[in-house]
Amino acid sequence: MHPNVLKYGGLALSACWILLAGWSVAGAAILHVGPDRDYKTPAAALRAAENGDVIFIDSGLYENEEALVSQNNLKIIGLGDAPHITAPEKIKNGKAIWVIRGDNITIRNLELSGARVPDRNGSAIRHQGGLLTLEKLKVHDNEMGILTNNKTDAELVLRDSEVFNNTQDYYRTGKLSHNIYVGTIASFIMENSVIYGALTGHNVKSRAKKTIIRHSVISDSDDYASSYLIDLPNGGEALIEDCTLYKNTASENNALISFGAENKKQEGNSLIIRNNLARADGDNRLFLRNHSLISPDLQNNQLEKISGDTEQDISMSDFFDNLLYKIRNWLK
């Protein structure tokens, strides 16, 4: 059993958050983090939490934080102005501020920054579990913003968040940074978010079987230029809709979106891109570079200063990958 984990001063506010979110916490403990609470740091509360608990974090700065989150059905919620959680100089787990191993985890209203590790993949959040839902986060100034493992049944949802300036010096370290890097998981959904300021790497890179990106802004910044705004190297089932996309003059790749550039394609590929506003500065800018044999469904996209909507770039290995996929389907 947990100790007395709820101070009366935060009872009304915490209960309000639960009711507004529509969560059921019957039988769950509520752990409260803050200078005057039972738990002084998020890491301490995460060590004490059990499956199904709710952790509330008071506004403020929490420095030198890291944790492994192995519980299931856990909710981690910042109160008031987003609490700011920063990484230690040396992250002992070698991966991230928070490594998520549990299933059905929700993280809401937090700011996370400062992750650096020896292999240059230090991320604010490293997802290695089942379903992870991230809402109203601000993730910045890590080597990687949000990173997942290659876990084929994992799911990632990102909503109402800002992910920016997760960078490193590629020419010094030989490593690329991405604001969001999704491995070969089951699905990635991103909605109502702002992603910008990748340097040399990509703003959003997803190898997921299903990728949905909607109602979001994905952009280069005045200081940093990405390679692609959106890179879907393994193809998959992809939908990009109702987004604003901007590419600046310093970007080395001339396309805003890349699809299927690497050989290990997902089983089945489709690409719908619709109702987007896209602008690019610089010469010979291209909306989409398609490395697959599929015909993308492009609908009602408004392109500004972009010379072409799509270019197909098929390598011999791409051709045979697609041919083998069609033969397997025909033999079924």
C-alpha positions in Angstrom: 0.0 0.0 0.0 1.1 3.6 -0.6 1.6 6.0 2.2 -0.5 9.1 2.5 0.2 10.5 -1.0 -2.4 13.2 -1.4 -2.2 16.5 0.5 -5.5 18.3 1.0 -4.2 21.5 -0.6 -4.2 19.8 -4.0 -7.3 17.7 -3.7 -9.8 19.9 -5.5 -7.5 20.7 -8.4 -6.3 17.1 -8.9 -9.9 15.8 -8.8 -10.9 18.4 -11.4 -8.2 17.2 -13.8 -9.4 13.7 -13.4 -13.0 14.5 -14.0 -12.2 16.8 -17.0 -10.1 14.0 -18.6 -12.8 11.4 -18.1 -10.4 9.0 -16.3 -11.4 6.3 -13.9 -9.1 6.1 -10.9 -11.1 3.6 -8.8 -8.6 1.7 -6.7 -5.7 3.9 -7.9 -3.4 6.0 -5.7 -2.7 9.6 -6.5 0.9 10.6 -5.9 1.6 14.3 -5.7 5.1 15.8 -6.6 6.3 19.2 -5.4 8.5 21.0 -2.9 5.8 20.7 -0.2 4.5 17.3 -1.2 5.2 13.8 -0.1 7.3 13.2 -3.2 9.9 15.9 -3.9 10.8 14.7 -7.4 9.1 13.0 -10.3 11.7 10.2 -10.1 10.8 9.5 -6.5 7.1 9.3 -7.4 7.8 7.0 -10.4 9.7 4.6 -8.2 6.8 4.4 -5.8 4.0 4.2 -8.3 2.1 1.0 -9.1 -0.1 0.0 -12.0 -3.0 2.3 -12.6 -1.8 5.2 -10.4 -1.9 8.9 -11.2 1.1 11.2 -10.6 0.5 14.9 -10.4 3.5 17.2 -10.6 3.4 20.8 -9.4 4.7 23.6 -11.6 8.4 24.3 -11.2 11.9 23.2 -12.2 13.0 19.6 -11.5 16.6 19.2 -12.4 18.8 16.1 -12.9 15.8 13.8 -13.5 15.7 10.3 -15.0 13.5 7.3 -14.6 12.4 3.9 -16.0 8.6 3.7 -16.3 7.6 0.0 -16.2 4.1 0.3 -14.7 1.0 -0.1 -16.8 -2.0 2.2 -17.0 -0.1 5.1 -15.5 -0.9 8.8 -15.9 1.7 11.5 -15.3 0.2 15.0 -15.3 1.8 18.4 -14.9 -0.3 21.0 -13.0 -0.5 24.7 -13.9 2.4 26.0 -16.0 4.1 23.0 -17.4 6.7 21.6 -14.9 10.1 21.6 -16.5 12.1 18.4 -16.2 15.8 18.4 -17.1 18.2 15.6 -17.6 21.3 15.0 -15.5 24.7 15.6 -17.1 25.2 11.8 -17.2 22.1 9.7 -17.8 22.7 6.4 -16.0 20.2 4.5 -18.2 22.1 5.6 -21.3 19.0 6.4 -23.2 16.6 9.1 -22.1 15.1 11.3 -19.3 12.2 8.8 -19.2 12.4 5.3 -20.7 8.8 4.0 -21.1 8.5 0.2 -20.8 4.9 0.0 -19.6 1.6 -0.1 -21.5 -1.2 2.5 -21.7 0.9 5.3 -20.3 -0.3 9.0 -20.6 2.0 11.9 -20.1 0.5 15.4 -20.1 1.5 19.0 -19.7 5.3 18.8 -19.1 8.5 20.3 -20.5 11.5 18.0 -21.0 15.0 19.0 -22.1 18.7 18.4 -21.9 19.2 14.7 -22.7 22.7 13.8 -23.9 24.2 10.2 -23.8 27.5 8.6 -25.1 25.9 7.1 -28.2 24.4 10.5 -29.2 20.8 9.3 -29.1 19.8 11.0 -25.8 16.1 11.7 -25.9 13.5 13.3 -23.7 11.3 10.2 -24.0 12.4 6.7 -25.2 9.3 4.6 -25.9 9.9 0.8 -25.5 6.5 -0.3 -24.3 2.9 -0.7 -25.6 0.6 2.3 -26.0 2.1 5.7 -25.1 0.0 8.9 -25.3 1.8 12.3 -25.1 -0.3 15.4 -24.7 0.6 19.1 -24.3 4.3 18.5 -24.1 7.2 20.8 -24.8 10.3 18.8 -25.8 13.4 20.7 -26.8 17.2 20.8 -26.7 17.9 17.1 -26.5 19.9 15.0 -29.0 16.6 13.3 -30.0 13.2 14.7 -29.0 11.0 11.6 -28.9 12.5 8.2 -29.9 10.9 4.7 -30.1 12.3 1.2 -30.3 11.5 -1.2 -33.1 8.6 -2.9 -31.3 6.0 -4.1 -33.8 3.0 -3.9 -31.5 3.8 -0.6 -29.9 1.7 2.6 -30.5 2.5 6.2 -30.1 0.1 9.2 -30.0 1.3 12.8 -29.9 -1.2 15.6 -29.4 -1.2 19.4 -28.8 2.6 19.4 -28.3 5.7 21.4 -29.4 8.9 19.5 -30.3 11.8 21.7 -31.4 15.5 22.2 -31.6 16.6 18.7 -30.7 19.9 18.8 -32.4 23.6 18.0 -32.4 26.6 18.9 -34.6 26.5 16.1 -37.2 29.8 17.1 -38.7 31.5 16.7 -35.4 29.7 13.6 -34.0 28.7 11.8 -37.2 25.2 11.3 -35.7 21.9 12.7 -37.0 19.3 14.2 -34.7 15.6 14.1 -35.3 12.8 15.9 -33.4 10.7 12.8 -33.7 12.0 9.4 -34.7 9.5 6.5 -34.7 10.8 3.0 -35.3 9.0 0.0 -36.8 6.0 0.1 -34.5 2.4 -0.6 -35.3 1.1 3.0 -35.5 2.1 6.7 -35.0 -0.6 9.4 -34.7 0.4 13.1 -34.5 -2.3 15.8 -34.2 -2.4 19.5 -33.5 1.3 19.8 -32.8 4.2 22.1 -33.9 7.5 20.5 -34.9 10.4 22.6 -36.0 14.1 23.3 -35.8 15.7 20.0 -36.8 19.3 20.4 -37.9 20.6 18.1 -40.7 18.3 15.4 -39.6 14.5 15.2 -40.0 11.7 17.0 -38.2 9.5 13.9 -38.3 10.8 10.4 -39.2 8.5 7.4 -39.0 9.0 3.8 -39.9 5.6 2.8 -38.4 3.3 0.5 -40.2 0.6 3.2 -40.0 1.5 6.9 -39.8 -1.1 9.7 -39.4 0.0 13.3 -39.3 -2.8 15.9 -39.2 -3.6 19.5 -38.1 0.1 20.2 -37.4 2.8 22.7 -38.3 6.2 21.1 -39.4 8.8 23.6 -40.3 12.4 24.6 -40.6 13.4 27.6 -38.4 15.4 30.7 -38.9 18.4 29.0 -37.3 18.1 25.4 -38.4 17.3 23.5 -41.6 16.2 19.9 -41.7 16.9 17.3 -44.3 13.2 16.3 -44.8 10.3 17.8 -43.0 8.7 14.4 -43.0 10.6 11.2 -43.8 8.7 7.8 -44.1 11.7 5.6 -45.2 9.8 2.3 -44.9 6.7 3.4 -46.6 3.6 1.9 -44.8 0.1 3.3 -44.7 0.5 7.0 -44.4 -1.9 10.0 -44.2 -0.7 13.6 -44.0 -3.6 16.1 -43.9 -4.5 19.7 -42.9 -0.9 20.6 -42.1 1.3 23.6 -42.7 4.8 22.8 -44.1 7.7 25.1 -44.6 11.3 24.4 -45.9 14.0 27.0 -45.8 16.8 27.7 -48.2 19.5 26.0 -46.2 17.9 22.6 -46.4 20.2 20.1 -48.2 17.3 17.9 -49.6 15.1 19.7 -52.0 12.0 17.6 -51.2 9.7 18.4 -48.3 8.4 14.8 -47.9 10.1 11.5 -48.6 8.4 8.1 -48.9 10.0 4.7 -49.1 13.6 5.7 -49.4 15.0 2.6 -47.7 14.8 -1.0 -48.8 12.9 -2.6 -45.9 9.4 -1.6 -46.8 6.4 -2.3 -44.7 3.9 -4.9 -46.0 1.5 -2.8 -48.0 2.0 0.8 -48.8 -0.4 3.7 -49.4 0.1 7.5 -49.2 -2.6 10.1 -49.0 -1.5 13.8 -48.8 -4.4 16.2 -48.7 -5.5 19.7 -47.7 -2.0 20.9 -46.8 -0.3 24.3 -47.2 3.3 23.9 -48.2 5.9 26.5 -48.9 9.6 26.3 -49.7 12.4 28.8 -50.2 15.3 28.0 -52.5 15.6 26.5 -56.0 13.9 23.4 -57.5 11.9 22.6 -54.4 9.7 19.5 -54.6 6.7 18.6 -52.5 7.1 14.8 -52.5 9.9 12.4 -53.4 8.3 9.0 -53.9 10.7 6.0 -53.8 8.0 3.4 -54.1 5.9 2.1 -57.0 2.6 3.2 -55.5 0.8 6.2 -56.9 0.3 8.7 -54.1 -3.2 10.3 -53.6 -2.5 14.0 -53.6 -5.7 16.1 -53.0 -6.2 19.9 -52.6 -2.7 20.8 -51.5 -1.7 24.5 -51.9 1.9 24.7 -52.9 3.9 28.0 -52.8 7.3 28.4 -54.4 7.5 24.7 -55.1 8.4 23.6 -58.6 6.8 20.2 -58.6 4.3 18.2 -56.6 6.0 14.8 -56.9 9.0 12.9 -58.3 9.4 9.2 -58.5 12.9 7.9 -57.7 13.0 4.1 -57.9 16.2 2.2 -57.3 16.7 -1.4 -58.6 16.3 -2.7 -55.0 13.1 -0.7 -54.6 11.8 -2.2 -57.8 12.4 -5.8 -56.7 11.1 -5.2 -53.2 7.8 -3.9 -54.6 7.7 -6.8 -57.2 8.2 -9.4 -54.5 5.5 -7.8 -52.4 3.0 -8.0 -55.3 4.0 -11.6 -56.0 3.4 -12.6 -52.4 0.0 -11.0 -52.5 -0.9 -12.7 -55.7 0.0 -16.1 -54.3 -2.1 -15.7 -51.2 
